[in-house]
Amino acid sequence: MRKSRVILALLVIAAVQALPLPAGTYNVRDYGAKGDRAANDRAAIQAALDACGNGGGGIVVLPAGDYLSGRLQLHSDVTLLLEPGATLWASTDPKDYDGSRHLLMAQDAENVAVTGDGRIHGQGTGDLGRGRGPKELPAFRTGILLFENCRNVRIRDVSILYSDAWTLHLRRCDNVVIEGVTILNNYWRTNSDGIDPNSCRNVRIANCHIVAGDDCIVLKATEPYPCENVVVTNCTLETIATALKLGTESRGDFRNIHFSNCTITNSTVGVGFFMKDGATMEGVSFANLVIDTTTSSPHAVAPIFMDIERRNPDSKIGRIRDVSFRDIFVRSGAGITVQGMPESPIENLSIANLTFRVVAPQDYSRRSKHVGGRRTTRDERDTLYVRQPSYCTVAHVKHLAVENLRVLMADEDFRKYDRSAFSGHAIEDVLLRHISRTPGGGPENAPVIALQNARRALITECQTAGAPFFLHLRGPETREIRLVGNEGLEGLGRVAQESDVPEGALSATESPGRGVR
C-alpha cells in the first residue's frame, strides 16, 4: 500500500510538471538563450521580455540553467519567472549595461514582477572596503535591480547572491510587495545594501532573510518626495552596517512606518535613524525585535541609534517625532543612544518593555557616534553622549516615556564597566517607570538613573532596594523632578544632587529623609 501511494504521488508530480505553460508565457530558450553561462544570453532574454511586453504581458520563463546577462529591461504586465535550478548571472563587463549599472531595470511600468525559486548571482564575492579587502572601490559596480516610477511591483521567493552594490532599489514606486526573498551578500563588501525603498509609498516587506555588507533594509529619500506607508515584518537580518535604517538620505519626509517581528544578529547597528538633510521622520514604530550586535565591527556599535544633524553647514535641520519601541530584547556590549539637537529635540518618543542583556561590554573611552553616511559637519555630539556611562542614553528629547527598562549583566562585567541603566540629558516632560539594573551596585557605583538638565520628570514604581545609589541629578536647568511610589528609596545615599542643581528641584513622596542629599 505504501509503495503504491509513493508511485501515485510521483505520477501526480510528473503530470503537473508536464502541464503546458499558460498562454502568455515566453520561454527564453525559444529566443535563443543557451543557459550554459559561456554564452551571453542578454539578447535572447531581452527579446523574450520585449515580445511579452508587446504581446500584452505575461510570464517570461528562465528554466533550469545558467544565464549570463547584462542589463535587462522589464515592461508593464511582465513577470520574470526564475524556475528551480535557474541562475541569472550578472555580467562583469560594463559594455553589457549600456551606461547603466543594474541587471534588472524598469521605468514607468505597472504590474511588473520578479518571482520564482531560482537565483540571481551578482558576482560581487570579494571583501571590499569594510576593514578587509581593498579599500579603493572599483570604477564600475552593478546592483541587481532598479525600478523607477513603477506601480504594483512584486518581488517574491527569489534568492539573490553577492550583489556588488545595492541589491533591490525601488525609487518613487507605489504599491510594492517584497516577500520570501533571500539576499546573501558578502558581509565585508561595502555598499551591498539589501532592500532600499527610496521615496516609495505603500511598501510591504515580509519573510525575507538578508545578509549584507551594508544596510539590510534602508528607507531613503534622495529627492524631496516622501517615503511613506511602509510595513516590514518577519525578517532575519545580519549586516556590518545597520539592519533597519531610516536615512541618511532624508530630503523627503518619512511617515507611517512599522517594523515588527524581526531578528537582527551580528550587526553593528540594529535600528538607526540618520536625519541629515532637513526633512521629518514621524509615525514610526518598532515591535517585537531581537537585536544582537556584533563584537567584531570596525565601526561604532549601537543596538538602537537616533541622531539629528546637518549633513553640511548649510543643510536644513530636520525633525524626528512620534516614534515608539515596544517589546525589544537586546544583547550588546554597547549602549543605546538617542540624540536630538538643541535646535531640534526629538519629540514624543516612547520605549516600553525593553530588556538589555549586556554581553562583552565595550570600552567607551574612544567611542564616537555611528555617522552612517557622508557629511562635512562635526560637533560635540559626535562623542558627548555615546561616551556617557550608561546602556540607554537619551539627549535633547521632549515628551519621553521609558517604561519597563531592564538592564542585566554579569557581576564581573559590572565591576569592569560601572554604568547606569538610563542616562537623560536636556530632556523634558519625562516618565520613567519600572527602570532597573542588575546588579544594583553599591554607594560608590554609577546610579541606576542619571539625569542632567532634566525638566518635569516623574520617576515611579522602580524597585530600588538592590541599588544603594539609585538617582543622580546634575545641571542648573534641572527642575520639577518627582519621585513617586519607588519601593525602598528611603535608604541612606539613594539619591544625590550636585551643587549646581537648583534648590527644590526634587520632590519625593517616599519621605526619603537623609537619603536625598
PyMOL commands that set and color helices and strands:
alter all, ss='L'
color gray80, all
select helices_A, chain A and resi 2-18+28-31+42-54+94-97+380-382+411-416+513-515
alter helices_A, ss='H'
color red, helices_A
select strands_A, chain A and resi 25-27+36-40+58-62+65-69+72-73+78-82+86-90+102-107+110-116+119-121+143-148+151-156+159-161+168-171+174-179+182-184+195-198+201-206+209-212+217-221+227-233+236-239+242-250+254-267+269-275+280-293+302-308+319-332+336-339+346-358+392-408+422-438+449-452+455-460+471-474+479-484+495-497+506-508
alter strands_A, ss='S'
color yellow, strands_A
deselect
rebuild
show_as cartoon
